[in-house]
Amino acid sequence: MGYSQSDLALKVMDQLKTDSTNWYEDLIVEKAFPNSKNATILVLPEFTDSAEMYFSLNTWIVIADNSTGAIKSKTYQHMESDAIVLTEFSIDSVMYQLTKDKQAIGVRTKYRGSSHANPYDYESLSLYVIDDSKITIVLEDFDMEEFWGEWDTNCAGEFTTQSKTFSLSKKSKNSYFTILVKNEIQKEKNFINKAGECDSKSKLLTKNTKLIYQDRKYK
């Protein structure tokens, strides 16, 4: 969902606002902080530059007090949008238990390509650890969902879809659990069959990889 103009969001925006602040209001989202009745997570994108087929953002990640609107913790991530257009933010409903005593919130960013003949879409995930009044990004723009292809815009063509899921290993590095990544890859080929109809064949592959915490981030 897009910008809700909630009282809480307005209070937080007022605290962050400067004379030059220009919010991308359609992309603002908020969600109740998991397992807490007193806090909300907000994603507040601020324009830093724009031109034809391009814009850049400082995307604020904020934890705010529900009663007062006071900012408990905040950080921002610089992002850019060009021919692959940034279209949406969302906040995961669950927390990620990355160490025995540290959890992270997940923020997803969706992008969409502009070519009809060469479609391209993807969704990335960033993880932010909440530590008292500090928010630290430990995973930045990791591709979770991806789709691309090339076709004649009628039938014939080839397409690939990747979908990744996380699970946490019992093993840890620098006290952070290793993230196990399962990647399901579906390849599809469309073609005109002998009956003159559009038909398709597909196959599903699975690849497993790991993300290990080193130099203050998962890699």
C-alpha positions in Angstrom: 0.0 0.0 0.0 1.1 3.5 -0.7 1.2 6.7 1.4 -1.5 6.7 4.0 -1.1 10.2 5.4 -1.4 8.8 8.9 -0.8 11.2 11.8 2.2 9.2 12.9 3.8 9.5 9.4 3.2 13.2 9.4 4.8 13.7 12.8 7.9 11.7 11.7 8.2 13.5 8.4 8.0 16.8 10.2 11.0 15.8 12.4 13.1 14.8 9.4 12.0 17.7 7.1 14.4 20.5 6.1 13.8 23.3 3.7 14.9 21.2 0.8 13.1 18.0 1.7 10.8 16.6 -1.1 9.1 13.3 -0.2 8.1 10.7 -2.7 4.7 10.3 -1.0 3.3 7.5 -3.2 6.1 5.2 -2.0 5.8 5.8 1.7 4.8 2.7 3.7 4.5 1.8 7.4 3.9 -1.3 9.5 3.4 -2.1 13.1 6.7 -3.2 14.7 6.4 -7.0 15.2 5.7 -8.0 18.8 5.3 -4.4 20.0 2.3 -2.3 20.6 4.2 0.9 21.0 6.3 1.2 17.8 5.9 1.5 14.0 8.4 1.0 11.2 8.2 3.6 8.5 9.9 3.8 5.1 10.1 7.4 3.9 11.7 8.0 0.5 13.2 11.5 0.0 14.1 12.8 -3.5 17.7 13.9 -3.8 17.8 14.3 -7.6 15.6 13.8 -10.7 15.8 14.0 -14.5 14.2 12.3 -17.5 14.0 8.6 -16.8 16.0 9.0 -13.6 15.6 9.8 -9.9 17.6 9.2 -6.7 16.4 8.8 -3.2 17.6 8.9 0.4 15.2 6.2 1.8 14.7 6.7 5.5 14.0 3.7 7.7 12.5 4.9 11.0 11.2 3.3 14.2 8.8 5.7 15.8 6.8 5.8 19.1 3.1 5.3 18.4 1.9 7.6 21.1 4.2 10.6 20.6 5.6 10.2 17.1 9.1 10.6 18.5 11.8 8.9 16.4 13.4 6.1 18.4 16.0 5.2 15.7 16.6 6.0 12.1 19.0 5.4 9.2 18.8 5.9 5.4 19.9 4.1 2.3 20.7 5.9 -1.0 18.9 4.4 -4.0 18.7 5.2 -7.7 16.1 4.6 -10.4 16.7 4.8 -14.2 15.5 2.6 -17.0 14.8 -0.1 -14.4 12.2 1.9 -12.4 11.9 1.7 -8.6 8.1 1.2 -8.2 7.4 0.1 -4.6 8.6 -0.5 -1.0 7.2 -3.1 1.4 8.1 -4.1 5.0 8.2 -7.8 5.9 5.8 -9.0 8.6 8.4 -11.1 10.4 11.7 -10.3 12.1 14.9 -12.1 11.2 16.7 -13.6 14.2 20.3 -13.0 13.0 22.1 -13.6 16.3 21.0 -15.0 19.7 20.0 -11.5 20.8 19.7 -9.4 17.6 16.8 -9.2 15.2 16.5 -7.4 11.9 13.6 -5.9 9.9 13.3 -6.6 6.2 12.5 -4.0 3.7 11.8 -5.0 0.1 12.2 -2.8 -3.0 10.5 -3.6 -6.4 11.8 -2.5 -9.7 10.4 -2.9 -13.2 12.0 -2.6 -16.7 10.4 -0.5 -19.4 11.0 -2.8 -22.4 8.1 -4.9 -23.7 10.2 -7.2 -25.8 12.8 -7.7 -23.1 10.8 -7.7 -19.8 12.7 -7.4 -16.6 11.4 -7.2 -13.0 13.0 -7.8 -9.7 12.5 -7.5 -5.9 15.4 -6.9 -3.5 15.6 -7.3 0.2 17.6 -5.2 2.7 18.0 -6.2 6.4 18.4 -3.7 9.2 19.5 -4.7 12.7 17.8 -2.8 15.5 20.2 -2.2 18.4 18.7 0.2 21.0 18.7 3.6 19.3 20.8 2.5 16.3 19.8 0.9 13.0 22.5 -0.9 11.0 22.1 -2.3 7.5 23.6 -5.8 7.3 22.2 -6.9 3.9 21.8 -4.5 1.1 19.6 -4.9 -2.0 19.8 -8.7 -2.2 17.8 -10.0 -5.2 15.0 -12.2 -3.9 12.7 -12.3 -7.0 13.8 -11.8 -10.6 12.2 -12.2 -14.0 13.6 -11.6 -17.4 13.1 -12.7 -20.9 13.3 -12.0 -24.6 10.4 -12.6 -27.0 8.7 -11.5 -30.3 5.9 -9.9 -28.3 3.5 -12.4 -29.9 4.5 -15.9 -28.7 8.0 -17.1 -29.3 10.6 -16.4 -26.7 12.5 -17.5 -23.6 11.8 -16.4 -20.0 13.6 -17.1 -16.6 12.1 -16.6 -13.1 14.2 -16.8 -10.0 12.6 -17.0 -6.5 14.8 -17.1 -3.3 13.9 -18.0 0.3 16.0 -17.7 3.5 16.6 -20.1 6.4 19.1 -19.6 9.2 21.9 -22.1 9.9 22.9 -23.1 13.4 26.4 -22.1 12.4 27.5 -18.5 13.0 30.3 -16.2 11.9 31.2 -13.3 14.2 28.1 -14.3 16.2 25.8 -13.9 13.2 24.0 -17.0 11.9 24.8 -18.0 8.3 21.8 -17.4 6.0 21.0 -20.4 3.8 19.6 -19.3 0.4 17.4 -21.6 -1.7 17.0 -20.4 -5.2 14.3 -21.9 -7.4 14.9 -21.2 -11.1 12.2 -21.8 -13.7 13.1 -21.6 -17.4 10.3 -21.4 -19.9 10.4 -21.5 -23.7 7.4 -20.4 -25.8 7.0 -21.5 -29.4 4.4 -22.1 -32.2 3.6 -25.8 -32.3 2.6 -27.9 -35.3 -1.1 -26.9 -34.8 -0.1 -23.2 -35.2 -0.9 -22.5 -31.5 1.3 -20.9 -28.9 2.8 -23.6 -26.7 5.5 -23.8 -24.0 8.0 -26.0 -22.2 9.5 -25.4 -18.8 12.0 -26.8 -16.4 12.7 -26.1 -12.7 16.1 -26.0 -11.2 17.2 -25.5 -7.6 20.4 -23.9 -6.4 21.6 -23.5 -2.8 24.0 -20.9 -1.6 25.0 -19.2 1.6 25.3 -15.6 2.9 28.0 -15.2 5.6 28.4 -12.2 7.8 31.8 -10.6 7.4 33.1 -7.0 7.4 29.9 -5.9 9.1 27.6 -7.2 6.3 26.2 -10.4 4.8 28.0 -11.4 1.6 
